[in-house]
Amino acid sequence: MLFISFITLWNYSYYKGKEEAYVPIDKTSKAPIIPNEKGVFKRSEHALDYVNMPIDENHQRSINTYYKNREFYGGPPSIPHKVQSERNMGDNSCLKCHENGGYVEKFKAYTPVTPHPELVNCRQCHVPEKSKTLFVANNFKKGTIPSVGTNNALLGSPPAIPHQLQMRENCLSCHAGPSAPKEIRVTHPERVNCRQCHVPNNKVTVDIGSFIRKFEN
């Protein structure tokens, strides 16, 4: 009888262990959410949708194009296309594409998802690209861009978060779905509690000196 009980319990435990480690978020919970994590859970209902989205290998975004569209590391991306109207912003135009993403035939690319759709004054931070011939060369430094795959504390451990979380609280917007750069696209977007394993890497920034504009004679 003891042997049969052991086999029964072992078999039950074995198959329970093979179940997917996905625990849906209880929206009725009154537990407080840390402010810089709130954005992660705000769009967690789309996590499983990202898992099932097909990836078009020919139109993926890369980490190079991701940083190329920013004037400095950590800066807001510029607008790489024409805007319908200079006064158009937020849910009138930008959020129609950037709230949930998707493939845009006109640009042959996937639309990046904004991590903060509640901030509808988009043009306050994002500006259209201008011709570089309009500006004078200077000694402004973009800063050091973290290398992918070298941000782990230990071999095999989950990578640390190499950037600040302010206005980038929604991890899924950059790390999940077809619009995410392929180098940083996660394999497990259904595990929406990202901060359970990934912690910010609070490195001390290096002083690059005073910014001095160089004028031509």
Contacts in CASP RR format, 6 or more apart in sequence:
PFRMAT RR
TARGET T0000
AUTHOR 0000-0000-0000
METHOD contacts of the structure
MODEL  1
MLFISFITLWNYSYYKGKEEAYVPIDKTSKAPIIPNEKGVFKRSEHALDY
VNMPIDENHQRSINTYYKNREFYGGPPSIPHKVQSERNMGDNSCLKCHEN
GGYVEKFKAYTPVTPHPELVNCRQCHVPEKSKTLFVANNFKKGTIPSVGT
NNALLGSPPAIPHQLQMRENCLSCHAGPSAPKEIRVTHPERVNCRQCHVP
NNKVTVDIGSFIRKFEN
20 190 0 8 1.000
21 191 0 8 1.000
22 190 0 8 1.000
22 191 0 8 1.000
25 41 0 8 1.000
25 44 0 8 1.000
25 192 0 8 1.000
33 41 0 8 1.000
34 195 0 8 1.000
36 165 0 8 1.000
36 166 0 8 1.000
36 169 0 8 1.000
37 165 0 8 1.000
37 169 0 8 1.000
37 195 0 8 1.000
38 169 0 8 1.000
39 115 0 8 1.000
39 169 0 8 1.000
39 170 0 8 1.000
40 169 0 8 1.000
40 170 0 8 1.000
40 171 0 8 1.000
40 172 0 8 1.000
40 192 0 8 1.000
40 193 0 8 1.000
40 194 0 8 1.000
40 195 0 8 1.000
41 192 0 8 1.000
41 193 0 8 1.000
42 170 0 8 1.000
43 170 0 8 1.000
43 172 0 8 1.000
43 173 0 8 1.000
44 172 0 8 1.000
44 192 0 8 1.000
46 100 0 8 1.000
46 172 0 8 1.000
47 172 0 8 1.000
47 176 0 8 1.000
47 189 0 8 1.000
47 190 0 8 1.000
47 191 0 8 1.000
47 192 0 8 1.000
48 189 0 8 1.000
48 190 0 8 1.000
50 172 0 8 1.000
50 176 0 8 1.000
50 177 0 8 1.000
50 189 0 8 1.000
51 189 0 8 1.000
51 190 0 8 1.000
53 177 0 8 1.000
53 178 0 8 1.000
54 178 0 8 1.000
55 177 0 8 1.000
55 178 0 8 1.000
56 103 0 8 1.000
56 110 0 8 1.000
56 178 0 8 1.000
59 103 0 8 1.000
59 108 0 8 1.000
59 109 0 8 1.000
59 110 0 8 1.000
59 178 0 8 1.000
60 110 0 8 1.000
60 178 0 8 1.000
60 181 0 8 1.000
60 182 0 8 1.000
61 109 0 8 1.000
61 110 0 8 1.000
61 112 0 8 1.000
61 179 0 8 1.000
61 180 0 8 1.000
61 181 0 8 1.000
61 182 0 8 1.000
62 181 0 8 1.000
62 182 0 8 1.000
62 183 0 8 1.000
63 148 0 8 1.000
63 181 0 8 1.000
63 182 0 8 1.000
63 183 0 8 1.000
63 184 0 8 1.000
65 181 0 8 1.000
66 181 0 8 1.000
67 73 0 8 1.000
67 145 0 8 1.000
69 77 0 8 1.000
69 78 0 8 1.000
69 80 0 8 1.000
70 76 0 8 1.000
70 77 0 8 1.000
70 78 0 8 1.000
70 142 0 8 1.000
71 78 0 8 1.000
71 142 0 8 1.000
72 140 0 8 1.000
72 141 0 8 1.000
72 142 0 8 1.000
72 143 0 8 1.000
73 142 0 8 1.000
73 143 0 8 1.000
73 144 0 8 1.000
73 145 0 8 1.000
74 163 0 8 1.000
74 164 0 8 1.000
76 125 0 8 1.000
76 126 0 8 1.000
77 112 0 8 1.000
77 126 0 8 1.000
78 126 0 8 1.000
78 127 0 8 1.000
78 128 0 8 1.000
78 129 0 8 1.000
79 126 0 8 1.000
79 127 0 8 1.000
79 128 0 8 1.000
79 129 0 8 1.000
80 129 0 8 1.000
81 107 0 8 1.000
82 128 0 8 1.000
83 93 0 8 1.000
83 128 0 8 1.000
84 93 0 8 1.000
85 93 0 8 1.000
86 123 0 8 1.000
88 94 0 8 1.000
89 120 0 8 1.000
89 121 0 8 1.000
89 122 0 8 1.000
89 123 0 8 1.000
90 120 0 8 1.000
90 121 0 8 1.000
90 122 0 8 1.000
91 99 0 8 1.000
91 120 0 8 1.000
94 114 0 8 1.000
94 120 0 8 1.000
94 122 0 8 1.000
95 114 0 8 1.000
95 117 0 8 1.000
95 120 0 8 1.000
97 104 0 8 1.000
97 111 0 8 1.000
98 111 0 8 1.000
98 112 0 8 1.000
98 113 0 8 1.000
98 114 0 8 1.000
98 117 0 8 1.000
99 113 0 8 1.000
99 114 0 8 1.000
99 117 0 8 1.000
100 113 0 8 1.000
101 110 0 8 1.000
101 111 0 8 1.000
101 112 0 8 1.000
101 113 0 8 1.000
101 179 0 8 1.000
102 110 0 8 1.000
102 111 0 8 1.000
102 178 0 8 1.000
102 179 0 8 1.000
103 109 0 8 1.000
103 110 0 8 1.000
103 111 0 8 1.000
103 178 0 8 1.000
104 110 0 8 1.000
104 111 0 8 1.000
110 178 0 8 1.000
110 179 0 8 1.000
111 179 0 8 1.000
112 173 0 8 1.000
112 174 0 8 1.000
112 179 0 8 1.000
113 172 0 8 1.000
113 173 0 8 1.000
113 174 0 8 1.000
113 179 0 8 1.000
114 173 0 8 1.000
115 167 0 8 1.000
115 168 0 8 1.000
115 169 0 8 1.000
115 170 0 8 1.000
115 173 0 8 1.000
115 174 0 8 1.000
116 167 0 8 1.000
116 169 0 8 1.000
116 170 0 8 1.000
119 167 0 8 1.000
136 213 0 8 1.000
136 214 0 8 1.000
136 215 0 8 1.000
136 216 0 8 1.000
137 214 0 8 1.000
138 211 0 8 1.000
138 212 0 8 1.000
138 213 0 8 1.000
138 214 0 8 1.000
139 211 0 8 1.000
139 212 0 8 1.000
139 214 0 8 1.000
140 211 0 8 1.000
141 208 0 8 1.000
143 208 0 8 1.000
144 206 0 8 1.000
146 162 0 8 1.000
146 163 0 8 1.000
148 183 0 8 1.000
148 184 0 8 1.000
149 159 0 8 1.000
151 159 0 8 1.000
151 160 0 8 1.000
151 162 0 8 1.000
151 201 0 8 1.000
152 158 0 8 1.000
152 159 0 8 1.000
152 160 0 8 1.000
153 160 0 8 1.000
158 197 0 8 1.000
158 198 0 8 1.000
159 198 0 8 1.000
160 198 0 8 1.000
160 199 0 8 1.000
160 200 0 8 1.000
160 201 0 8 1.000
161 198 0 8 1.000
161 199 0 8 1.000
161 200 0 8 1.000
161 201 0 8 1.000
162 201 0 8 1.000
164 200 0 8 1.000
165 200 0 8 1.000
168 174 0 8 1.000
171 194 0 8 1.000
172 189 0 8 1.000
172 192 0 8 1.000
174 180 0 8 1.000
174 181 0 8 1.000
174 184 0 8 1.000
175 184 0 8 1.000
175 185 0 8 1.000
175 186 0 8 1.000
175 189 0 8 1.000
176 185 0 8 1.000
176 186 0 8 1.000
176 189 0 8 1.000
177 185 0 8 1.000
177 189 0 8 1.000
180 186 0 8 1.000
END
